[in-house]
Amino acid sequence: MNKSRKLSIYERNQLLKYSLKETDLLTKGDLPVEYLTGFVEFRNLELKINQNVLIPRVETEELLDLMIEFAKSSSEEISYLELGTGSGAISLAFLDFLLKEKNKALRVKQILISDLSTKALSVAQDNLIRLFPQSKNFSFKCDFLVSDLLKNVPKQKFNLVVANLPYIPTKTIASLEASVKDYEPTLALDGGEDGFTLIAQLLEQIILGDFLSLNGKIFLEVHETHTLDFIAKNYPKIMYNFLVEELPDQFDRHRFLILQKR
Ligand SMILES: C[S@@+](CC[C@H](N)C(=O)[O-])C[C@H]1O[C@@H](n2cnc3c(N)ncnc32)[C@H](O)[C@@H]1O
C-alpha cells in the first residue's frame, strides 16, 4: 500500500465511475488511475488504453482545436496524416469532428494513422472500431500503418500532418514524476538528446520526400524549450524551408508549432 499517496478528486471520481475501490489504486504504487480503469477521456471520446500507449493529455486537445480551425478554413479536400498516434486520441477526435461537421464544403480524401509501435497502433485501431462501428462504410479511406516516421508512408502529398512525437530530452526523463517515467512507455517520451531529434527527422523527411502540399500545414506538439530561437539556432534548415508559427498552451507554456512551406 502506498500510504503517502493522496488520491485527487479526479482519481476518486474515476474509481467510482469504473466501480473500483481506492485500495485498488493505492496498492499499485504510483500507477496512473487511467491505466487501472483502462479508459481515458479525450475531448468527448472515451478511449480504451493500456501501458503500450501514452495517456493523452489535456494540452493535446488544444492541438486538435488548431487542426479543426485549419480544416474549417481550407477549401481543399483533406488528405490527413498522423505520426505517432498512440491511443489514436488526436486522429479519432478529428474523425469525430469530421463526421459531425455540417459544412458540406469540407471534403475528406483520406485519413492515414501511423505509429512505430505495433502494440500502440492496435490500441488505436481497436478504439476506431469501438467508437466508430460504421468505419468500414466511411466515404473516404481510413488506414492504419506501422511506420518509423515516414519510412512506410507511400509517396504522396498531404495537406494536414499532425504529430505529437516523443519530445522529452533524454537527460530530463529521470526527473519526471514516477507516475510518468515508471509507467508510461519510454518510446512515447524519449525525444533524444535535445528532445527535438525525431521531430527534426520528420521535418527533414517531409522536405526530402515532398510530402506537404502547397497550402498544407504541419501541426506539432513540442517541449517548452523548442522555441523559434532554439530551432533557428540548432536546425536552421527548418526555418529555411518552412514558415513556423509558435503557440502556447492553456498553461501559457510554449507548446505548439504550425509549419507551412515557404
Ligand atoms: C507522445 S506519444 C503521443 C501519443 C498520442 N499521439 C497522443 O497525443 O496522446 C508519441 C508516440 O510516438 C510514437 N513513436 C515513437 N517513435 C516513433 C517513430 N520513430 N515513428 C513513429 N512513431 C513513433 C510512440 O510509439 C508514441 O505512440
PDBQT file of the ligand as one rigid body, heavy atoms in Angstrom, charges set to zero:
ROOT
HETATM    1  C1  LIG A 301       3.999  11.398 -27.001  1.00  0.00    +0.000 C 
HETATM    2  S1  LIG A 301       3.292   9.904 -27.639  1.00  0.00    +0.000 S 
HETATM    3  C2  LIG A 301       1.816  10.625 -28.363  1.00  0.00    +0.000 C 
HETATM    4  C3  LIG A 301       0.651   9.690 -28.472  1.00  0.00    +0.000 C 
HETATM    5  C4  LIG A 301      -0.627  10.370 -28.986  1.00  0.00    +0.000 C 
HETATM    6  N1  LIG A 301      -0.446  10.950 -30.287  1.00  0.00    +0.000 N 
HETATM    7  C5  LIG A 301      -1.112  11.425 -28.017  1.00  0.00    +0.000 C 
HETATM    8  O1  LIG A 301      -1.085  12.609 -28.363  1.00  0.00    +0.000 OA
HETATM    9  O2  LIG A 301      -1.551  11.073 -26.923  1.00  0.00    +0.000 OA
HETATM   10  C6  LIG A 301       4.355   9.579 -29.002  1.00  0.00    +0.000 C 
HETATM   11  C7  LIG A 301       4.021   8.403 -29.903  1.00  0.00    +0.000 C 
HETATM   12  O3  LIG A 301       5.010   8.360 -30.933  1.00  0.00    +0.000 OA
HETATM   13  C8  LIG A 301       5.358   7.014 -31.195  1.00  0.00    +0.000 C 
HETATM   14  N2  LIG A 301       6.711   6.980 -31.790  1.00  0.00    +0.000 N 
HETATM   15  C9  LIG A 301       7.922   6.971 -31.157  1.00  0.00    +0.000 A 
HETATM   16  N3  LIG A 301       8.916   6.953 -32.052  1.00  0.00    +0.000 NA
HETATM   17  C10 LIG A 301       8.346   6.955 -33.285  1.00  0.00    +0.000 A 
HETATM   18  C11 LIG A 301       8.856   6.926 -34.616  1.00  0.00    +0.000 A 
HETATM   19  N4  LIG A 301      10.167   6.904 -34.866  1.00  0.00    +0.000 N 
HETATM   20  N5  LIG A 301       7.966   6.912 -35.642  1.00  0.00    +0.000 NA
HETATM   21  C12 LIG A 301       6.635   6.914 -35.403  1.00  0.00    +0.000 A 
HETATM   22  N6  LIG A 301       6.087   6.951 -34.168  1.00  0.00    +0.000 NA
HETATM   23  C13 LIG A 301       6.934   6.962 -33.122  1.00  0.00    +0.000 A 
HETATM   24  C14 LIG A 301       5.242   6.312 -29.852  1.00  0.00    +0.000 C 
HETATM   25  O4  LIG A 301       5.048   4.926 -30.021  1.00  0.00    +0.000 OA
HETATM   26  C15 LIG A 301       4.037   7.044 -29.236  1.00  0.00    +0.000 C 
HETATM   27  O5  LIG A 301       2.844   6.361 -29.505  1.00  0.00    +0.000 OA
ENDROOT
TORSDOF 0
